[in-house]
Amino acid sequence: MTVCQAVAKRVNKLLQEKNMSQYRLEKNSGIQHGTMNSIMSAKNKGIELNTVMMIARGFKMTLLEFLDDEIFLCEDMEIE
């Protein structure tokens, strides 16, 4: 699994938990629709920290809260 795939899975999980649409997350975070679609399809080769921070803010979370998930503990994670 890549970092981008892990971020996409975490976003999907939080969208379901918070009963939030991708559109609402885009508006809350300030991330453009095309960029969010690229993240969610894990087509990116990498994702920047500031983008992850914007996503976390869109969920009204800190970066640490966003990253506090077992998906990011994967020892085999590919770092692009």
C-alpha positions in Angstrom: 0.0 0.0 0.0 1.2 3.5 -0.8 0.9 6.6 1.3 -1.7 8.0 -1.1 -3.7 4.8 -0.9 -3.6 5.0 2.9 -4.8 8.6 2.9 -7.6 7.8 0.5 -8.7 4.9 2.7 -8.6 7.1 5.8 -10.6 9.8 4.1 -13.2 7.3 3.0 -13.5 5.9 6.5 -13.9 9.4 8.0 -16.5 10.4 5.4 -18.6 7.4 6.4 -18.1 7.9 10.2 -19.0 11.6 10.0 -21.8 11.0 7.4 -20.1 13.7 5.2 -20.0 14.0 1.5 -16.8 14.4 -0.5 -18.3 17.7 -1.7 -18.6 19.0 1.8 -15.1 17.9 2.6 -13.8 19.8 -0.4 -15.6 22.9 0.7 -14.5 22.6 4.3 -10.9 21.9 3.3 -10.5 24.3 0.4 -9.3 21.4 -1.8 -10.4 21.6 -5.5 -12.7 18.8 -6.8 -10.1 17.6 -9.3 -7.4 17.4 -6.7 -9.7 15.5 -4.3 -10.7 13.1 -7.0 -7.1 12.4 -7.8 -6.4 11.8 -4.1 -9.4 9.5 -3.7 -8.5 7.4 -6.8 -4.9 7.2 -5.5 -3.6 8.3 -8.9 -1.1 10.7 -7.3 2.5 9.5 -7.0 2.7 11.3 -3.7 0.8 13.6 -1.4 2.1 16.7 0.3 1.9 17.3 4.0 0.1 20.6 3.5 -2.6 18.7 1.5 -3.1 16.2 4.3 -3.3 19.1 6.8 -6.0 20.7 4.7 -7.9 17.4 4.6 -7.6 17.1 8.4 -8.9 20.7 8.9 -11.8 19.8 6.5 -12.8 17.2 9.0 -12.2 19.6 11.9 -9.4 17.5 13.2 -5.8 18.0 13.9 -3.2 16.4 11.7 -2.3 14.0 14.6 -6.0 13.0 14.9 -6.1 12.3 11.2 -3.0 10.2 11.2 -4.0 8.3 14.4 -5.2 5.3 12.5 -3.8 1.8 12.2 -3.6 2.1 8.5 -0.6 4.4 8.9 1.2 1.8 11.0 1.7 -0.6 8.0 5.4 -1.5 8.0 5.2 -2.4 4.3 3.9 1.0 3.2 5.5 2.2 0.1 6.8 5.8 0.4 6.8 7.4 -3.0 
